[in-house]
């Protein structure tokens, strides 16, 4: 299937959005598993393979798992199309957004460096929440590696013609995973060398975030319907996700923007603070809280996209180095 929409799939995948790690690249196609629920399919995994030869078009193919009795005749293409449109935010009008950027001399340069960049929204809200928690005070490379490791250790392994893929585990499983090698060692009554204990969260490289991940998994298993967040107003949803352990304002906005598509969210860390301070406050030392308020109030419905574009622009234009 072909989508006639402007999108740069490569920079969208590599832009560090905390909805999920970049999809696995196989033969120049970005591949990952989604689940479809309709009258024909009940939570059946499907491998999506997205690629493009032109920035104005997105091509998508799909596969069923090996050994599956399903064929493409079982699938209503509309269901897949709707999910692809949602994940890559293809309904968002980029041309209108570029017109908005062009009206602000500080924002206008970002459109050239980031042309075709779109939100890369969660296919699994729980994965987006833990990805965002893992990203706190962390590099893109390190948190994506951690999420891949969690998938490989505890996710379901599904075989397709294109290869083996791991889905992200459920909260009910992760809430019982050991935090570190010592906890794992003690649970086994010392019947294994502590150096061999690698079936724990810290072995995935999440560091001090391990207890946050475990406790959040417990909360989402017992207290909060993860899907209800998408039906809340932004302010209510923001206060709700602040209740997750290890979640401050920046991580909360990452969860809401990349996990649920709240475009009025404005994730603000030290880098966004430096970028906005440089562009709008003559490099004065403005607090992160004030920068977040400025972004939400001034950019409104485009706040999330402005943050995404400015961060990518700063990384690729050399501005980030200048601000260090």
Order of alpha helices (4+ residues) and beta strands (2+ residues): beta-alpha-beta-beta-beta-beta-alpha-alpha-alpha-alpha-alpha-beta-beta-alpha-alpha-alpha-alpha-alpha-alpha-alpha-alpha-alpha
